[in-house]
Amino acid sequence: MPTDAPRIPTPLEIRLLKAEKRLDIEFADGTRFSLPAEYLRVESPSAEVQGHSQKERKTVPGRRHVGIMGVEPVGHYAIRLLFDDLHDTGIYSWEYLYRLGREQDGRWAAYLDALASKGMSRDP
């Protein structure tokens, strides 16, 4: 049965740039994103960060210097990121990575606002 839902493209290349602390992703539709490790960490899809509802979502402070130690494939639909603060429970689906790239500016601004409103800092 055909659907009208847009299809999320799959990544052609995922490149971990450890020294720069970022993940570069190129999708099959030609879209490219450069996602900082800090952004990926504070937007982790894990239950630890997202909770089980919007009310449970946590603002994660002190991750300005976080890096990514490794990237592990999860089937043909996602990756797991291994951060140097030992967080490794989030599974980043292609759809979620694409959304993080598309919504990066808005999500980052909302994160900075949440930190400020809670008296938190990006610094450890």
N, C-alpha and C positions, 0 to 999 in steps of 0.2 A: 504494500500500500504506500503510494508516494506521499511525502510530506512537504509542506512549504517551509519547514524550519531551515534556516541557513546552516550549511555544513561548515564546521570548523576545519580549516586546513591542518594538515599534519606538518610537523617540522621537517625541513630538509636537512638542517644542520643545527646542532646545539653545541656551543663552544663555551667551555668554562675558562675564564681568564682569571686565574687565582690571584696574580699580583694586582690586577685592577679591581678585584673583588666584584666581579659581575659575570652574568651569564648572557651571552649573545645568542639569539635564536632567529633563524630564518625559516619562515613558513612557506608552504607550497604555493601560496597565492602571491609570493613576492614580498610580503610584509616582513619587516625586520624589527626586532626589539633588542635593546640593550638594557638589561634589568639588573640594578645594583643588588648585591647580596643583602644589604640592610633592608631594602624594600621587600625582597622575597622572604626574608625572615619574619618581618613584622606582619606580612600578609599570608603567612603560612596557612595552608588549608587544614592544618591539624585541629583536632578537637581542643587541644591545649590552648590554642589561640582563638579559634572561631567559636568554641563552645558548642552547645547543641541548639542554640537559638540566638537571635540578634542581641537579646538582653545579656547573654553570657559571654559575648565577644570581649576579648581582653585587649587592652592597649599594652603593647610590649615596649618598655623603655630600655635605654642603655645598650642599643645594638649598633651604634654608629660604626664601630670597627669590626663588626662580624665579617667573617669570610666563609667561603664554601670550600670544604675539603674534598668533596667528591660528588659525583652524579651517578645514580644507579637507574637503569631502565626498570620500569614496572610494566611488564607485558608490552603491548604495542600501542598503549594509550597514555602513558604517563612516565614521569621520572620522580625519584626520591632524591632530595638534596640533603647532603650531610654537612651541616654547619659546624664551624669550629667552636661554637658555644655548646656543642654536643646535641643540639636539637636535630632530630632526624625522623620525625614521625609524620610529616606532611607528605601526601602524594599529590604532585602537581600534574594534573591531567593536561592534555594539549589544549582543551577548551579553557581551563583555568589560566594557563600561561598566556594564551591569546588574549583573554579578558584582562589580565594584569597588564599586559603591554598596551592594549587599547585605552585602558582607564588609568594609566600610571599617574598622570598629572593630578587628576581629581582625587584619587586614592591617597597619593602622597600628601596633598594639601589637607585632606581630612585627618590623616594620621598626625601631622604636625599640629593641627588644631586640637586634636584629642590630647596629645601630650601637654600642650600649653594649658588647656582647661583643667587638667588633673595635676598640674604642678610637676610634671615629669620631664625628663630630658633624654635626648638621644645618646648622651654620654654615659658611660658606665659609672 
